[in-house]
Amino acid sequence: MRIMGLDFGSKTVGVAISDPLLITAQGIEIIRRKDENKLRQTLARIEALVAEYEVEKIVLGLPKNMNDTMGERAGLSLEFKEKLERRTGLPVVMWDERLTTVAADRVMMEAGIRRENRKEYVDKIAACFILQGYLDACKK
């Protein structure tokens, strides 16, 4: 069994996959789209990755505000959750993703990745943080 972690953004979706023992999360790719409202190809790619990695559950980041309220991005993520469940037939768990992008940026800064190159990786690393947080919480 594997679990997929997703960081859903306006133009990209960062994708991470757990190892078969559900211990670690590894970033695998960033799905890019030209238009925020065009999700057909994004869903098709996620569906292909689900089949390739034999995923049984998806963890989707929920971008709550710092005061624990839900904003516009959270609403879009919840709509995406419904589309994912219909398309893949898998359960989709929403996971609080507050500060995952900040943490991903910090990790890249500490690794010496130049600022202009960080955009290339930030969504994939954020997906790893989302999934790893879920995996760690399940162990407790």
C-alpha positions in Angstrom: 0.0 0.0 0.0 1.1 3.5 -0.8 -0.3 6.9 -0.1 -0.1 9.9 -2.4 0.4 13.5 -1.0 -0.8 16.5 -3.1 0.0 20.2 -2.8 -2.8 21.8 -4.9 -2.0 25.2 -6.2 -3.5 27.6 -8.7 -1.1 26.5 -11.5 0.7 23.5 -10.1 0.2 20.3 -8.1 3.1 19.0 -6.2 3.1 15.2 -5.9 4.7 13.0 -3.3 4.4 9.2 -2.7 5.0 7.2 0.5 7.2 4.2 0.6 5.4 0.8 0.8 5.9 0.7 4.6 4.3 4.1 5.0 7.4 5.6 6.8 8.7 8.2 4.4 7.4 10.6 1.7 9.3 11.2 -1.5 8.6 14.0 -4.0 8.0 12.6 -7.5 6.8 15.5 -9.7 5.1 18.8 -10.2 2.1 18.8 -12.5 1.8 22.1 -14.3 -1.2 23.6 -16.1 -1.7 26.8 -18.1 -5.1 27.7 -16.7 -6.2 27.4 -13.1 -9.7 26.1 -14.2 -8.4 23.4 -16.5 -8.1 20.2 -14.4 -8.8 17.4 -16.9 -5.2 16.8 -17.7 -4.1 17.2 -14.1 -6.7 14.6 -13.0 -5.6 12.3 -15.8 -2.0 12.5 -14.7 -2.8 11.9 -11.0 -4.9 8.9 -12.1 -1.9 7.5 -14.1 0.4 8.0 -11.0 -2.2 6.3 -8.8 -2.1 3.2 -11.0 1.7 3.3 -11.5 2.4 3.5 -7.7 -0.6 1.4 -6.6 -1.9 4.2 -4.4 -4.7 3.3 -2.0 -5.3 6.7 -0.4 -4.6 10.4 -1.2 -3.7 13.1 1.2 -4.6 16.6 -0.1 -3.3 19.8 1.5 -5.9 22.1 3.0 -4.7 25.7 3.0 -6.3 27.1 6.1 -5.7 30.6 7.2 -3.4 31.1 10.2 -6.5 31.9 12.4 -7.9 28.4 11.5 -10.5 29.8 9.1 -11.1 28.6 5.5 -10.5 31.0 2.7 -11.0 30.8 -1.1 -8.1 28.5 -1.7 -9.4 26.0 0.9 -12.8 26.0 -0.9 -11.0 25.3 -4.2 -9.1 22.5 -2.5 -12.3 20.9 -1.2 -13.8 21.1 -4.8 -10.6 19.4 -6.1 -11.0 16.7 -3.4 -14.5 15.8 -4.7 -13.1 15.6 -8.3 -10.3 13.4 -7.2 -12.6 11.0 -5.3 -14.9 10.7 -8.4 -12.0 10.2 -10.8 -9.9 7.8 -8.8 -12.4 6.1 -6.6 -10.0 6.5 -3.7 -10.5 8.1 -0.3 -9.1 11.6 -0.1 -8.0 12.9 3.3 -7.7 16.7 3.8 -4.5 17.7 5.8 -3.7 21.1 7.2 -0.9 22.5 5.1 -0.2 25.7 6.9 3.4 26.8 6.6 4.4 23.8 4.4 5.5 26.1 1.6 7.4 28.3 4.1 9.1 25.1 5.4 9.9 23.9 1.9 11.5 27.3 1.1 13.5 27.2 4.3 14.9 23.7 3.5 15.9 24.8 0.0 17.5 28.0 1.4 19.5 25.9 3.8 20.5 23.6 1.0 21.9 26.5 -0.9 19.4 26.5 -3.8 19.3 29.9 -5.4 16.1 31.9 -5.0 15.3 31.9 -8.7 15.5 28.1 -8.8 13.3 27.4 -5.7 10.1 27.8 -7.6 11.1 24.8 -9.6 10.9 22.5 -6.5 8.8 24.2 -3.9 5.4 22.4 -4.7 7.0 19.0 -4.7 8.8 19.6 -1.4 5.6 21.0 0.1 3.7 17.8 -1.0 6.4 15.8 0.9 5.8 17.9 4.0 2.0 17.3 3.8 2.4 13.6 3.3 5.1 13.2 5.9 3.0 15.0 8.4 0.1 12.7 7.8 2.3 9.6 7.9 3.9 10.7 11.2 0.4 11.5 12.7 -0.8 8.0 11.8 2.2 6.4 13.6 1.2 8.0 16.9 
